[in-house]
Amino acid sequence: MFKLLFSLVTLLLSFNTLAQSTGAPVKIATVQELMMAPVRKVPAMVEAKFVATIKTESRGIVKEIVEVGSMIKKGDVIAHLIDSQVRHRKDELNGAVKGSQAKLTFLKSENTRLNGLVAKKLISNSELEQNKSDFISARNDLIQAKARLKQYLDQVEKLKVKAPYDGIVMQQLSQPGQLLNAGDDVLEFMQANNLEVIVNIPFKYKSQIKTSAVWQIETTDGQLIDAKIKRFIPAATGRSHTIEVHLTVSADNLWSGEAVNVLVPTQSKKMVIAVPRDALVIRKSGAYVYTVVAEKSHKVDVITGMAQGELIEVKGLLSSGDSVIIRGNERLRNDQSVKIIE
């Protein structure tokens, strides 16, 4: 038993000696100097900027309608209505156009004939003037007939209800087989990729609210996303005395109706020294980081300050560009040999 214990101790010592000779594997990051401001998390909501109730512009029976949740491109058909009288009415208006065209052609030919007779003094000018009057009337009739046909074809085209922009179908407000009149609701449609975050900011932070300023929002899973102030109401409203701020945001992983936190700066930014959070080693006696100097660890005591994403402000004997250890630092000792790995 004693020999076995002695062998294990010897083996452990040899491993330790080998680790010290080759250096403890660590990953490093660079100390940064950047502008940072303390922030306060304020609950907010993601909302679609445009949610519209799409209505029909023509009377008809719903033949087809897209399903809820469908992603639709601008100009695509989202509902198709039919009108049983389309063919009869179209034939009627086409007939009116052809009749007016035929009458106009006849009067034009008749005008040529009458001009020849007047030149030979075989008829009076009154008949020619009557022809000219009839020609003008027929031409106007043709213009009106074509306008009525064009207007009707436009109404027929509107039986195909089209998406006004890229979006998502939120709710069907009609069903196949249902008769709709012009102005009836068809479906509820939300514009895609046009989200905004609406947050009510305490009035005491009004000096930080500036159009085009970039803030950050935090999702429920801890992701940070940049958002720009688009507009705000310059007044303290409600019992809570807050200012309504609208921020534009572009992110594929955000949904309308999602709850988020807005990281509101509570004072102006200042220049600070910051390190990744993973660089901190926190003990009861305080916090410290390890820098790498001549392939050895060097312990630096720090005092932490404000945070911004994965970075945190630190005060200590650090400078921008220093290398700090972010992996493998928990079991390090001061002045221990290290080996930097990717």
Residue frames relative to the residue before (quaternion, step in Angstrom):
aa qw qx qy qz dx dy dz
M 1.0000 0.0000 0.0000 0.0000 0.00 0.00 0.00
F 0.6529 0.5160 -0.3194 0.4532 3.58 0.96 -0.87
K 0.6475 0.5227 -0.3165 0.4553 3.57 1.02 -0.86
L 0.6461 0.5216 -0.3193 0.4566 3.58 1.03 -0.84
L 0.6531 0.5079 -0.3077 0.4699 3.58 0.98 -0.89
F 0.6420 0.5263 -0.3160 0.4594 3.57 0.97 -0.84
S 0.6506 0.5243 -0.3114 0.4527 3.57 1.02 -0.84
L 0.6538 0.5153 -0.3135 0.4569 3.59 0.98 -0.86
V 0.6427 0.5193 -0.3189 0.4643 3.58 0.99 -0.89
T 0.6508 0.5229 -0.3064 0.4574 3.54 0.97 -0.91
L 0.6524 0.5225 -0.3076 0.4546 3.57 1.02 -0.87
L 0.6594 0.5086 -0.3041 0.4627 3.56 0.96 -0.90
L 0.6492 0.5173 -0.3121 0.4620 3.56 0.99 -0.85
S 0.6499 0.5171 -0.3203 0.4557 3.56 1.03 -0.77
F 0.6284 0.5223 -0.3248 0.4763 3.60 1.07 -0.79
N 0.6588 0.5153 -0.3062 0.4548 3.54 0.98 -0.91
T 0.6444 0.5175 -0.3127 0.4681 3.56 1.03 -0.85
L 0.6432 0.5250 -0.3117 0.4621 3.56 1.05 -0.86
A 0.6520 0.5169 -0.3147 0.4567 3.60 0.97 -0.87
Q 0.6655 0.4995 -0.3111 0.4591 3.55 1.03 -0.86
S 0.6710 0.5030 -0.3103 0.4478 3.57 1.04 -0.73
T 0.7280 0.4026 -0.2436 0.4986 3.59 1.01 -0.72
G 0.4823 -0.6688 0.4400 0.3556 3.62 1.14 -0.47
A 0.4754 -0.6693 0.4954 0.2839 3.55 -1.02 0.84
P 0.4340 -0.7075 0.4849 0.2758 3.64 -0.80 0.95
V 0.0599 0.7970 -0.5959 0.0783 3.58 -0.84 1.01
K 0.2799 -0.6998 0.6220 0.2120 3.52 -1.36 0.33
I 0.1913 -0.8076 0.5525 0.0772 3.53 -1.02 0.79
A 0.1360 -0.7359 0.6530 0.1166 3.53 -1.40 0.26
T 0.5066 -0.6670 0.4691 0.2799 3.55 -1.28 0.30
V 0.4573 -0.6480 0.5375 0.2863 3.54 -1.03 0.84
Q 0.1646 -0.8130 0.5551 0.0614 3.59 -0.87 0.97
E 0.2136 -0.7136 0.6465 0.1648 3.51 -1.31 0.48
L 0.1869 0.7983 -0.5411 0.1871 3.58 -0.52 1.16
M 0.5684 -0.5736 0.4662 0.3614 3.50 -1.38 0.23
M 0.0732 0.7998 -0.5880 0.0960 3.57 -0.84 0.98
A 0.1049 -0.7832 0.6099 0.0599 3.55 -1.15 0.61
P 0.5245 -0.6049 0.4777 0.3618 3.61 -1.08 0.58
V 0.1611 -0.8058 0.5665 0.0621 3.57 -1.01 0.79
R 0.2242 -0.7293 0.6273 0.1560 3.50 -1.37 0.39
K 0.3806 -0.7246 0.5260 0.2311 3.56 -0.89 0.92
V 0.0413 -0.7901 0.6114 -0.0154 3.56 -0.79 1.11
P 0.4445 -0.6996 0.4829 0.2824 3.64 -0.70 1.00
A 0.0261 0.7936 -0.6050 0.0589 3.56 -1.05 0.85
M 0.3365 -0.7316 0.5612 0.1910 3.54 -1.36 0.09
V 0.3498 -0.7006 0.5813 0.2210 3.55 -1.10 0.79
E 0.0097 0.8065 -0.5897 0.0400 3.58 -0.83 0.98
A 0.4858 -0.6173 0.5256 0.3267 3.54 -1.22 0.54
K 0.4938 -0.6846 0.4470 0.2961 3.55 -0.89 0.91
F 0.8021 0.1192 -0.0519 0.5829 3.58 1.02 -0.80
V 0.0743 0.7340 -0.6717 0.0678 3.55 -0.88 1.07
A 0.0388 -0.8455 0.5305 -0.0472 3.57 -0.36 1.27
T 0.3458 -0.6728 0.6073 0.2428 3.52 -1.25 0.59
I 0.2467 -0.7911 0.5474 0.1164 3.57 -0.46 1.25
K 0.1304 -0.8021 0.5819 0.0328 3.56 -0.83 1.06
T 0.4848 -0.6475 0.4974 0.3133 3.55 -1.22 0.45
E 0.3226 -0.7491 0.5502 0.1792 3.56 -1.15 0.66
S 0.7469 0.2930 -0.1894 0.5660 3.58 1.29 -0.07
R 0.5073 -0.6244 0.5037 0.3147 3.53 -1.25 0.45
G 0.3276 0.7431 -0.5386 0.2247 3.58 -0.93 0.88
I 0.5080 -0.6197 0.5101 0.3127 3.52 -1.39 0.17
V 0.4703 -0.6841 0.4799 0.2837 3.57 -0.85 0.98
K 0.1861 -0.7846 0.5858 0.0812 3.55 -0.72 1.15
E 0.7936 -0.0351 0.0662 0.6038 3.57 0.92 -0.98
I 0.0164 0.7718 -0.6357 0.0057 3.56 -1.21 0.59
V 0.4983 -0.6848 0.4402 0.2983 3.59 -0.90 0.91
E 0.5684 -0.6256 0.4329 0.3132 3.52 -1.22 0.59
V 0.5979 -0.5473 0.4485 0.3766 3.56 -1.25 0.50
G 0.7726 0.3234 -0.2581 0.4817 3.57 -0.95 0.92
S 0.4889 0.6698 -0.4326 0.3539 3.58 1.27 -0.13
M 0.3164 -0.7131 0.5953 0.1923 3.56 -1.06 0.85
I 0.0726 -0.8325 0.5483 -0.0334 3.56 -0.53 1.22
K 0.3674 -0.7122 0.5574 0.2171 3.56 -1.07 0.82
K 0.6331 -0.5316 0.4066 0.3890 3.56 -1.22 0.54
G 0.7997 0.2737 -0.2222 0.4859 3.56 -0.88 1.00
D 0.5446 0.6031 -0.4114 0.4128 3.60 1.23 -0.21
V 0.5165 -0.6384 0.4756 0.3153 3.58 -1.17 0.65
I 0.1485 -0.8033 0.5731 0.0645 3.57 -0.79 1.05
A 0.7754 0.0213 -0.0480 0.6293 3.58 1.29 -0.24
H 0.1531 -0.7870 0.5944 0.0633 3.57 -1.06 0.83
L 0.1294 -0.7910 0.5969 0.0370 3.55 -0.70 1.16
I 0.2019 -0.7626 0.5984 0.1400 3.58 -1.20 0.47
D 0.1641 -0.7570 0.6273 0.0808 3.56 -1.25 0.66
S 0.4035 -0.7556 0.4647 0.2244 3.59 -0.51 1.16
Q 0.6884 0.4826 -0.2803 0.4633 3.59 1.17 -0.45
V 0.3686 0.7664 -0.4725 0.2313 3.59 1.27 -0.01
R 0.7019 0.4866 -0.2915 0.4309 3.58 0.72 -1.05
H 0.6744 0.4985 -0.3044 0.4517 3.60 0.89 -0.96
R 0.6819 0.4870 -0.2943 0.4596 3.56 0.88 -0.92
K 0.6368 0.5265 -0.3227 0.4617 3.57 1.03 -0.78
D 0.6442 0.5111 -0.3168 0.4727 3.60 0.99 -0.85
E 0.6400 0.5381 -0.3202 0.4454 3.56 1.00 -0.85
L 0.7122 0.4516 -0.2633 0.4686 3.58 0.84 -0.95
N 0.6093 0.5287 -0.3492 0.4768 3.60 1.10 -0.63
G 0.6339 0.5296 -0.3194 0.4645 3.57 1.06 -0.80
A 0.6456 0.5206 -0.3218 0.4568 3.56 1.00 -0.81
V 0.6399 0.5131 -0.3224 0.4725 3.59 1.03 -0.79
K 0.6719 0.4931 -0.3005 0.4639 3.60 0.89 -0.90
G 0.6415 0.5223 -0.3254 0.4581 3.61 1.01 -0.79
S 0.6701 0.4851 -0.2998 0.4750 3.57 0.93 -0.86
Q 0.6355 0.5293 -0.3226 0.4604 3.57 1.04 -0.76
A 0.6553 0.5111 -0.3057 0.4646 3.59 0.99 -0.86
K 0.6509 0.5103 -0.3119 0.4676 3.59 0.96 -0.85
L 0.6528 0.5148 -0.3111 0.4605 3.57 0.99 -0.83
T 0.6409 0.5204 -0.3188 0.4656 3.58 1.02 -0.82
F 0.6466 0.5187 -0.3154 0.4620 3.57 1.00 -0.85
L 0.6867 0.4805 -0.2916 0.4611 3.60 0.83 -0.94
K 0.6159 0.5335 -0.3511 0.4612 3.59 1.08 -0.60
S 0.6575 0.4895 -0.2960 0.4903 3.56 1.04 -0.85
E 0.6423 0.5271 -0.3121 0.4606 3.55 1.03 -0.82
N 0.6120 0.5586 -0.3443 0.4414 3.58 1.08 -0.72
T 0.6356 0.5233 -0.3233 0.4665 3.57 1.03 -0.81
R 0.6669 0.5033 -0.3007 0.4599 3.58 0.94 -0.90
L 0.6828 0.4962 -0.2914 0.4502 3.59 0.90 -0.93
N 0.6028 0.5530 -0.3558 0.4519 3.58 1.06 -0.70
G 0.6495 0.5142 -0.3116 0.4654 3.58 1.04 -0.79
L 0.6677 0.5010 -0.2990 0.4624 3.60 0.99 -0.81
V 0.6314 0.5204 -0.3316 0.4696 3.57 1.05 -0.75
A 0.6370 0.5364 -0.3298 0.4446 3.57 1.02 -0.83
K 0.7085 0.4150 -0.2492 0.5136 3.59 1.12 -0.67
K 0.4097 -0.7444 0.4309 0.3040 3.56 1.38 0.10
L 0.3645 0.7325 -0.4869 0.3059 3.53 1.08 0.86
I 0.7703 0.1415 -0.1089 0.6121 3.59 1.26 -0.38
S 0.5487 -0.6130 0.4519 0.3448 3.53 -1.28 0.34
N 0.6438 -0.5351 0.3936 0.3797 3.57 -1.31 0.34
S 0.5453 0.6436 -0.4002 0.3583 3.59 1.15 -0.48
E 0.6465 0.5141 -0.3269 0.4592 3.58 1.01 -0.76
L 0.6433 0.5133 -0.3198 0.4695 3.58 1.06 -0.76
E 0.6481 0.5183 -0.3140 0.4612 3.58 1.01 -0.83
Q 0.6256 0.5297 -0.3281 0.4694 3.57 1.10 -0.75
N 0.6314 0.5342 -0.3208 0.4615 3.55 1.06 -0.79
K 0.6481 0.5187 -0.3141 0.4607 3.56 0.97 -0.88
S 0.6488 0.5158 -0.3116 0.4647 3.57 1.03 -0.85
D 0.6577 0.4991 -0.3057 0.4743 3.58 0.98 -0.86
F 0.6268 0.5469 -0.3340 0.4432 3.60 1.06 -0.78
I 0.6574 0.5020 -0.3074 0.4705 3.59 0.94 -0.91
S 0.6493 0.5179 -0.3097 0.4629 3.57 0.98 -0.85
A 0.6670 0.4984 -0.2994 0.4660 3.58 0.96 -0.87
R 0.6325 0.5287 -0.3341 0.4570 3.56 1.04 -0.75
N 0.6510 0.5019 -0.3103 0.4775 3.58 1.00 -0.79
D 0.6191 0.5394 -0.3366 0.4608 3.58 1.06 -0.76
L 0.6501 0.5119 -0.3158 0.4643 3.60 1.02 -0.82
I 0.6359 0.5257 -0.3290 0.4594 3.60 0.96 -0.84
Q 0.6746 0.4894 -0.2907 0.4699 3.59 0.94 -0.90
A 0.6429 0.5240 -0.3259 0.4537 3.59 0.99 -0.82
K 0.6573 0.4956 -0.3075 0.4773 3.59 0.98 -0.83
A 0.6398 0.5266 -0.3261 0.4550 3.59 1.03 -0.81
R 0.6502 0.5061 -0.3215 0.4666 3.59 1.00 -0.82
L 0.6465 0.5104 -0.3198 0.4682 3.58 1.00 -0.79
K 0.6569 0.5107 -0.3070 0.4619 3.58 0.94 -0.90
Q 0.6454 0.5203 -0.3128 0.4635 3.57 1.00 -0.87
Y 0.6718 0.4933 -0.3015 0.4631 3.56 0.95 -0.86
L 0.6433 0.5131 -0.3276 0.4643 3.60 0.98 -0.82
D 0.6079 0.5385 -0.3433 0.4718 3.58 1.14 -0.64
Q 0.6421 0.5089 -0.3168 0.4778 3.59 1.02 -0.80
V 0.6327 0.5236 -0.3270 0.4675 3.58 1.04 -0.79
E 0.6433 0.5205 -0.3198 0.4614 3.57 0.97 -0.86
K 0.6651 0.5136 -0.2987 0.4524 3.56 1.09 -0.72
L 0.4658 0.6290 -0.4625 0.4165 3.57 1.27 0.09
K 0.6422 0.4195 -0.3055 0.5642 3.54 1.32 -0.30
V 0.1937 -0.7949 0.5676 0.0919 3.59 -0.26 1.25
K 0.1283 -0.8351 0.5347 0.0175 3.56 -0.60 1.19
A 0.5705 -0.6053 0.4415 0.3366 3.55 -1.21 0.63
P 0.3934 -0.7389 0.4934 0.2365 3.63 -0.80 0.96
Y 0.7805 -0.0071 0.0116 0.6250 3.59 1.27 -0.37
D 0.6591 -0.4523 0.3827 0.4631 3.58 -1.26 0.12
G 0.2567 0.7950 -0.5178 0.1843 3.57 -0.78 0.91
I 0.4494 -0.6607 0.5449 0.2542 3.50 -1.42 -0.12
V 0.4301 -0.6857 0.5261 0.2608 3.56 -1.00 0.88
M 0.2365 -0.8045 0.5356 0.0999 3.55 -0.62 1.18
Q 0.8080 -0.0702 0.1164 0.5733 3.58 0.96 -0.90
Q 0.3391 -0.6997 0.5882 0.2224 3.57 -1.07 0.77
L 0.1489 -0.8035 0.5737 0.0548 3.57 -0.79 1.06
S 0.7358 0.2229 -0.1950 0.6090 3.58 1.32 0.24
Q 0.2889 -0.7642 0.5590 0.1418 3.55 -1.27 0.40
P 0.6234 -0.5317 0.4018 0.4090 3.61 -1.17 0.50
G 0.7584 0.3304 -0.2783 0.4881 3.57 -0.95 0.97
Q 0.5848 0.5895 -0.3671 0.4193 3.57 1.25 -0.28
L 0.3619 -0.7170 0.5575 0.2103 3.57 -1.02 0.88
L 0.0815 -0.8023 0.5914 0.0039 3.55 -0.75 1.10
N 0.2859 -0.7197 0.6051 0.1850 3.53 -1.16 0.71
A 0.6593 -0.4831 0.3755 0.4370 3.57 -1.22 0.31
G 0.7760 0.3055 -0.2521 0.4909 3.57 -0.82 1.05
D 0.5236 0.6242 -0.4230 0.3966 3.60 1.26 -0.06
D 0.5531 -0.6196 0.4508 0.3271 3.58 -1.21 0.62
V 0.2229 -0.7693 0.5865 0.1204 3.56 -1.04 0.87
L 0.7582 -0.2508 0.1954 0.5692 3.58 0.75 -1.06
E 0.4448 -0.6477 0.5451 0.2924 3.54 -1.38 0.23
F 0.0932 -0.8314 0.5463 -0.0400 3.55 -0.71 1.15
M 0.1618 -0.7956 0.5805 0.0622 3.59 -0.83 1.05
Q 0.4441 -0.6876 0.5067 0.2705 3.56 -0.87 0.95
A 0.3620 -0.7429 0.5282 0.1951 3.55 -0.95 0.95
N 0.8517 0.1830 -0.1326 0.4728 3.55 -1.30 0.50
N 0.6380 0.4483 -0.3677 0.5067 3.56 0.99 0.80
L 0.1753 0.8097 -0.5280 0.1865 3.52 0.50 1.28
E 0.0677 -0.7692 0.6311 0.0734 3.53 -1.26 0.41
V 0.3314 -0.7143 0.5840 0.1971 3.52 -1.23 0.59
I 0.1408 -0.7878 0.5973 0.0521 3.56 -0.78 1.08
V 0.0512 0.8061 -0.5811 0.0994 3.54 -0.67 1.16
N 0.2998 -0.7360 0.5815 0.1741 3.56 -1.14 0.73
I 0.1850 -0.8271 0.5292 0.0396 3.55 -0.38 1.34
P 0.5173 -0.6230 0.4764 0.3425 3.63 -0.92 0.81
F 0.5819 -0.6452 0.3793 0.3183 3.54 -0.92 0.97
K 0.6152 0.5858 -0.3556 0.3899 3.61 1.06 -0.66
Y 0.6862 0.4478 -0.2874 0.4960 3.60 1.26 -0.27
K 0.2783 0.8100 -0.4863 0.1728 3.60 1.21 0.31
S 0.6193 0.5709 -0.3537 0.4066 3.62 1.05 -0.65
Q 0.6592 0.5068 -0.3034 0.4653 3.60 1.23 -0.41
I 0.6049 0.5668 -0.3518 0.4349 3.60 1.27 -0.24
K 0.1810 0.7735 -0.5789 0.1839 3.55 -0.38 1.29
T 0.5283 -0.6419 0.4530 0.3219 3.57 -0.90 0.94
S 0.8168 0.2012 -0.2264 0.4911 3.55 -1.04 1.03
A 0.4420 0.6644 -0.4813 0.3628 3.62 1.23 0.08
V 0.3142 -0.7550 0.5487 0.1735 3.58 -1.00 0.81
W 0.0630 -0.7668 0.6388 0.0029 3.54 -0.78 1.13
Q 0.3819 -0.6954 0.5425 0.2764 3.56 -1.28 -0.10
I 0.1967 -0.7417 0.6251 0.1426 3.52 -1.23 0.60
E 0.2622 -0.7576 0.5834 0.1301 3.53 -1.15 0.74
T 0.3205 -0.7559 0.5426 0.1775 3.57 -0.74 1.07
T 0.6908 -0.4864 0.3335 0.4183 3.57 -1.27 0.23
D 0.7109 0.4128 -0.2674 0.5026 3.61 1.17 -0.47
G 0.6533 -0.5874 0.2906 0.3792 3.56 1.24 0.47
Q 0.4712 0.6674 -0.4578 0.3506 3.60 1.20 0.13
L 0.2617 -0.7528 0.5861 0.1459 3.56 -1.11 0.75
I 0.0353 -0.8005 0.5968 -0.0414 3.56 -0.84 1.06
D 0.4449 -0.6892 0.5071 0.2645 3.55 -0.96 0.91
A 0.0033 -0.7757 0.6308 -0.0174 3.57 -1.11 0.77
K 0.2688 -0.7823 0.5479 0.1247 3.55 -0.98 0.90
I 0.4657 -0.6639 0.5054 0.2947 3.57 -0.98 0.86
K 0.2151 -0.7957 0.5589 0.0905 3.57 -0.65 1.18
R 0.7694 -0.1697 0.1497 0.5973 3.55 0.93 -0.93
F 0.0482 -0.7796 0.6225 0.0490 3.56 -1.30 0.25
I 0.4531 -0.6557 0.5309 0.2878 3.53 -1.29 0.42
P 0.2836 -0.8041 0.4981 0.1577 3.61 -0.39 1.20
A 0.5911 0.5158 -0.3995 0.4743 3.55 0.61 1.17
A 0.4036 -0.6767 0.5572 0.2622 3.56 -1.16 0.64
T 0.0492 -0.8332 0.5501 -0.0274 3.56 -0.53 1.19
G 0.7930 0.3407 -0.2432 0.4428 3.53 -1.31 0.38
R 0.6932 -0.4731 0.3496 0.4165 3.51 -1.35 0.12
S 0.6654 0.5142 -0.3048 0.4471 3.56 1.12 -0.65
H 0.3402 -0.7740 0.4832 0.2273 3.59 1.30 -0.09
T 0.3947 0.7232 -0.4685 0.3190 3.58 0.77 1.08
I 0.3953 -0.6883 0.5624 0.2316 3.53 -1.36 0.34
E 0.3354 -0.7486 0.5380 0.1941 3.58 -0.79 1.03
V 0.0521 -0.8043 0.5910 -0.0317 3.55 -0.70 1.17
H 0.1799 -0.7709 0.6050 0.0854 3.57 -1.00 0.93
L 0.0802 -0.7958 0.6001 0.0084 3.57 -0.79 1.09
T 0.3244 -0.7231 0.5724 0.2103 3.57 -0.99 0.80
V 0.0190 -0.7989 0.6000 -0.0382 3.54 -1.01 0.85
S 0.1216 -0.7783 0.6131 0.0601 3.55 -1.07 0.76
A 0.3165 0.7270 -0.5468 0.2688 3.55 -0.35 1.27
D 0.4516 -0.7203 0.4647 0.2476 3.56 -0.81 1.05
N 0.7082 0.4812 -0.2643 0.4440 3.58 1.13 -0.59
L 0.5831 0.5556 -0.3875 0.4485 3.61 1.26 0.21
W 0.1731 -0.7781 0.5985 0.0800 3.56 -1.08 0.81
S 0.5573 -0.5760 0.4734 0.3655 3.53 -1.18 0.55
G 0.7682 0.3122 -0.2575 0.4961 3.57 -0.91 0.96
E 0.5169 0.6505 -0.4107 0.3753 3.58 1.29 -0.08
A 0.3666 -0.7194 0.5496 0.2145 3.57 -1.01 0.85
V 0.0164 0.7895 -0.6118 0.0453 3.57 -0.94 0.93
N 0.3678 -0.6686 0.5767 0.2918 3.54 -1.35 -0.03
V 0.2495 -0.7351 0.6089 0.1631 3.55 -1.04 0.80
L 0.3022 -0.7446 0.5691 0.1743 3.55 -0.85 1.02
V 0.0980 -0.8336 0.5436 -0.0009 3.54 -0.06 1.36
P 0.3809 -0.7144 0.5306 0.2511 3.63 -0.69 1.01
T 0.2977 -0.7853 0.5217 0.1502 3.57 -0.83 0.98
Q 0.7824 0.0570 -0.0725 0.6159 3.57 1.29 -0.12
S 0.6951 -0.4775 0.3270 0.4265 3.57 -1.27 0.20
K 0.5702 -0.6096 0.4357 0.3367 3.55 -1.19 0.61
K 0.0753 -0.7719 0.6289 0.0546 3.53 -1.25 0.53
M 0.5563 -0.6104 0.4469 0.3439 3.56 -1.24 0.47
V 0.0288 0.8043 -0.5896 0.0682 3.58 -0.82 1.06
I 0.4223 -0.6206 0.5826 0.3116 3.52 -1.39 0.16
A 0.0015 -0.8240 0.5641 -0.0538 3.58 -0.74 1.05
V 0.1319 -0.7621 0.6303 0.0671 3.54 -1.25 0.64
P 0.6026 -0.5214 0.4286 0.4258 3.61 -1.20 0.26
R 0.6060 -0.5780 0.4043 0.3677 3.57 -1.09 0.70
D 0.6432 0.5530 -0.3265 0.4170 3.59 1.04 -0.79
A 0.5800 0.5902 -0.3857 0.4080 3.60 1.20 -0.27
L 0.6097 0.5848 -0.3509 0.4039 3.58 1.17 -0.50
V 0.1074 -0.7245 0.6765 0.0773 3.51 -1.16 0.80
I 0.1093 -0.8340 0.5407 0.0126 3.57 -0.41 1.24
R 0.0046 0.7806 -0.6229 0.0505 3.53 -0.84 1.08
K 0.6987 -0.4563 0.3313 0.4403 3.59 -1.29 0.17
S 0.6802 0.5007 -0.2880 0.4513 3.55 1.08 -0.71
G 0.7342 -0.3484 0.2349 0.5333 3.59 1.23 -0.29
A 0.5296 -0.6178 0.4775 0.3313 3.56 -1.32 -0.24
Y 0.0300 0.7882 -0.6144 0.0184 3.53 -1.19 0.60
V 0.2403 -0.7309 0.6126 0.1809 3.54 -1.33 0.20
Y 0.3345 -0.6991 0.5822 0.2459 3.54 -1.31 0.22
T 0.1647 -0.7406 0.6414 0.1138 3.53 -0.95 0.92
V 0.3833 -0.6972 0.5498 0.2542 3.55 -1.28 0.27
V 0.0582 0.7809 -0.6146 0.0952 3.54 -0.67 1.18
A 0.8397 -0.0753 0.0106 0.5376 3.60 -0.64 1.16
E 0.6680 -0.5410 0.2751 0.4307 3.56 0.95 1.03
K 0.6391 0.4612 -0.3545 0.5033 3.56 1.14 0.65
S 0.5157 -0.6397 0.4750 0.3149 3.57 -1.17 0.62
H 0.0803 -0.7846 0.6142 0.0280 3.54 -1.05 0.78
K 0.3164 -0.7824 0.5130 0.1569 3.57 -0.49 1.22
V 0.0293 -0.7855 0.6179 -0.0198 3.56 -0.93 1.01
D 0.3262 -0.7380 0.5599 0.1882 3.57 -0.65 1.12
V 0.0380 -0.8070 0.5893 -0.0123 3.57 -0.99 0.88
I 0.2629 -0.6917 0.6412 0.2032 3.50 -1.41 0.32
T 0.3278 -0.7763 0.5072 0.1805 3.57 -0.67 1.08
G 0.1825 -0.7757 0.5969 0.0932 3.54 -1.27 0.55
M 0.8207 -0.1780 0.1513 0.5215 3.56 -0.99 -0.87
A 0.2995 -0.7484 0.5692 0.1620 3.54 -1.28 0.47
Q 0.0390 -0.7672 0.6397 0.0258 3.52 -1.27 0.53
G 0.8128 -0.1031 0.0244 0.5728 3.55 -0.20 1.26
E 0.8041 -0.2134 0.1944 0.5197 3.56 -0.79 -1.06
L 0.6374 0.5200 -0.3314 0.4621 3.59 1.26 -0.07
I 0.0831 -0.7826 0.6154 0.0437 3.53 -1.17 0.60
E 0.4914 -0.6611 0.4883 0.2880 3.56 -1.05 0.84
V 0.0163 -0.7847 0.6197 0.0032 3.55 -1.05 0.81
K 0.1845 -0.7489 0.6259 0.1153 3.54 -1.21 0.65
G 0.3885 0.6787 -0.5340 0.3214 3.54 -0.70 1.14
L 0.6895 -0.4611 0.3505 0.4348 3.55 -1.27 -0.25
L 0.3895 0.6889 -0.5029 0.3476 3.54 0.55 1.28
S 0.1381 -0.7742 0.6129 0.0776 3.55 -1.20 0.60
S 0.6233 -0.5326 0.4139 0.3957 3.55 -1.23 0.51
G 0.7551 0.3444 -0.2772 0.4842 3.57 -0.88 0.99
D 0.5021 0.6336 -0.4393 0.3919 3.61 1.21 -0.22
S 0.3793 -0.7027 0.5538 0.2357 3.55 -1.22 0.56
V 0.0660 -0.7917 0.6072 0.0129 3.57 -0.80 1.07
I 0.4581 -0.6884 0.4963 0.2643 3.55 -1.08 0.75
I 0.1197 -0.8126 0.5691 0.0375 3.59 -0.82 1.03
R 0.7572 0.1968 -0.1589 0.6022 3.61 1.27 -0.18
G 0.7844 0.2808 -0.2322 0.5020 3.53 -0.92 0.96
N 0.5137 0.6806 -0.3955 0.3412 3.58 1.27 0.21
E 0.5374 0.6672 -0.4017 0.3237 3.61 1.16 -0.41
R 0.7901 0.2935 -0.1503 0.5167 3.61 0.99 -0.78
L 0.4156 0.7211 -0.4650 0.3018 3.57 1.23 0.25
R 0.2386 -0.7132 0.6315 0.1888 3.51 -1.35 0.34
N 0.6087 -0.5471 0.4166 0.3957 3.55 -1.17 0.41
D 0.8431 0.1465 -0.1454 0.4967 3.56 -1.07 0.85
Q 0.4079 0.6949 -0.4825 0.3433 3.58 1.12 0.70
S 0.5237 -0.6239 0.4790 0.3271 3.58 -1.06 0.75
V 0.0594 -0.7998 0.5973 0.0076 3.58 -0.96 0.87
K 0.2106 -0.7423 0.6220 0.1332 3.53 -1.29 0.48
I 0.3151 -0.7741 0.5230 0.1673 3.58 -0.54 1.18
I 0.0803 -0.7860 0.6127 0.0211 3.57 -0.85 1.02
E 0.5548 -0.6146 0.4497 0.3350 3.55 -1.23 0.50
